[in-house]
């Protein structure tokens, strides 16, 4: 009985840890390529580096995995399209989601 309780506790702990993963897939759901993707914990005053590999774009329908520091669930995300137009989403709790679609 104790062993079953221990296994259950470990499984619940592992599930809780997974729930604190703020990483997500950013999907370009629009008709224009995305040329710049920036994401940072909301508490960070800067956007950080472009998450796209140098010289690449995120084409319409394309996806990019955005890795975030564990446990920092509230993030700000900014994308810039090939047209130069930018779009921002601030204070997004990404721990419970797996995907974020722009626009």
KOLPA-147983 format. One line per field, with one value per residue (C-alpha): residue number from 0; residue in three letters; x, y, z. Coordinates in steps of 0.05 Angstrom, whole numbers, plus 32768, in hexadecimal, padded with zeros to 4 digits. Example, Ala and Ser with C-alpha at 12.3 -4.5 7.8 and 13.67 -1.06 7.14 Angstrom:
BEGIN
resi <- (0 / 1)
resn <- (ala / ser)
px <- (80F6 / 8111)
py <- (7FA6 / 7FEB)
pz <- (809C / 808F)
This chain:
BEGIN
resi <- (0 / 1 / 2 / 3 / 4 / 5 / 6 / 7 / 8 / 9 / 10 / 11 / 12 / 13 / 14 / 15 / 16 / 17 / 18 / 19 / 20 / 21 / 22 / 23 / 24 / 25 / 26 / 27 / 28 / 29 / 30 / 31 / 32 / 33 / 34 / 35 / 36 / 37 / 38 / 39 / 40 / 41 / 42 / 43 / 44 / 45 / 46 / 47 / 48 / 49 / 50 / 51 / 52 / 53 / 54 / 55 / 56 / 57 / 58 / 59 / 60 / 61 / 62 / 63 / 64 / 65 / 66 / 67 / 68 / 69 / 70 / 71 / 72 / 73 / 74 / 75 / 76 / 77 / 78 / 79 / 80 / 81 / 82 / 83 / 84 / 85 / 86 / 87 / 88 / 89 / 90 / 91 / 92 / 93 / 94 / 95 / 96 / 97 / 98 / 99 / 100 / 101 / 102)
resn <- (unk / unk / unk / unk / unk / unk / unk / unk / unk / unk / unk / unk / unk / unk / unk / unk / unk / unk / unk / unk / unk / unk / unk / unk / unk / unk / unk / unk / unk / unk / unk / unk / unk / unk / unk / unk / unk / unk / unk / unk / unk / unk / unk / unk / unk / unk / unk / unk / unk / unk / unk / unk / unk / unk / unk / unk / unk / unk / unk / unk / unk / unk / unk / unk / unk / unk / unk / unk / unk / unk / unk / unk / unk / unk / unk / unk / unk / unk / unk / unk / unk / unk / unk / unk / unk / unk / unk / unk / unk / unk / unk / unk / unk / unk / unk / unk / unk / unk / unk / unk / unk / unk / unk)
px <- (8000 / 8039 / 805B / 801C / 8015 / 805E / 8056 / 8016 / 803A / 8074 / 8044 / 801F / 8060 / 8077 / 8035 / 803B / 8081 / 8069 / 8031 / 8066 / 8087 / 8079 / 8096 / 8066 / 8060 / 8056 / 802E / 802A / 7FDF / 7FE0 / 7FF0 / 8031 / 8075 / 808D / 80D4 / 80E0 / 80C8 / 80D8 / 80C0 / 80D4 / 80B9 / 8088 / 80B4 / 80EE / 80ED / 810F / 80F5 / 8135 / 8153 / 812F / 811B / 811D / 815F / 8187 / 8171 / 8130 / 80E6 / 80A9 / 807E / 8032 / 801D / 8063 / 8072 / 80AB / 80B7 / 80C4 / 80EA / 80DF / 8100 / 80DA / 80A9 / 80A4 / 805E / 804A / 806D / 806C / 8070 / 807E / 807F / 8090 / 8074 / 8098 / 806D / 808E / 804E / 8058 / 8028 / 8030 / 8010 / 8021 / 8016 / 8004 / 8004 / 8024 / 802A / 7FE5 / 7FEA / 8014 / 8008 / 8001 / 7FE7 / 7FF6 / 7FD3)
py <- (8000 / 8030 / 8020 / 8030 / 8072 / 8083 / 8074 / 809E / 80D8 / 80D4 / 80D4 / 8110 / 8135 / 8126 / 813F / 817F / 818B / 8182 / 81B3 / 81E8 / 81E4 / 8227 / 8210 / 820F / 8208 / 824B / 8240 / 8272 / 826E / 82AA / 82B6 / 82DD / 82C0 / 82D1 / 82EC / 82F7 / 82D2 / 82EA / 82CF / 82DC / 82D4 / 830D / 8326 / 8331 / 8378 / 8362 / 8336 / 830E / 82F1 / 82DE / 8295 / 8286 / 826B / 82A0 / 82AA / 8284 / 8297 / 8273 / 8268 / 8267 / 8226 / 821D / 820F / 8220 / 8202 / 823A / 8221 / 8249 / 8243 / 8210 / 822C / 8272 / 8268 / 82B0 / 82C7 / 82FF / 82ED / 831A / 8308 / 8333 / 8322 / 832A / 8368 / 8389 / 8385 / 836D / 8349 / 833F / 8314 / 8327 / 8303 / 82C0 / 8284 / 8251 / 8218 / 81FC / 8204 / 81DF / 820C / 8256 / 826B / 82AF / 82D7)
pz <- (8000 / 8011 / 7FD0 / 7FA8 / 7FCD / 7FBE / 7F74 / 7F72 / 7F95 / 7F63 / 7F28 / 7F43 / 7F4F / 7F08 / 7EEC / 7F15 / 7EFA / 7EB3 / 7EC1 / 7ED1 / 7E8C / 7E69 / 7E26 / 7DEC / 7DA0 / 7D7C / 7D3C / 7D03 / 7CF4 / 7CC5 / 7C7C / 7C87 / 7C9D / 7CE3 / 7CE2 / 7D2C / 7D6A / 7DB0 / 7DF3 / 7E3A / 7E80 / 7E8C / 7EC6 / 7E95 / 7E79 / 7E38 / 7DFF / 7DFA / 7DBA / 7D7A / 7D83 / 7D38 / 7D1E / 7CFA / 7CB2 / 7CB9 / 7CBC / 7CD7 / 7C9A / 7C9C / 7CBD / 7CDB / 7D24 / 7D53 / 7D98 / 7DC9 / 7E06 / 7E45 / 7E8A / 7EB6 / 7EE8 / 7EC9 / 7EAD / 7E9D / 7E5D / 7E2A / 7DE0 / 7DA5 / 7D5B / 7D1F / 7CDB / 7C98 / 7C8D / 7CCA / 7CF3 / 7D3B / 7D69 / 7DB3 / 7DE8 / 7E2F / 7E72 / 7E52 / 7E80 / 7E52 / 7E85 / 7E76 / 7E2B / 7DF7 / 7DBB / 7DAC / 7D67 / 7D48 / 7D2F)
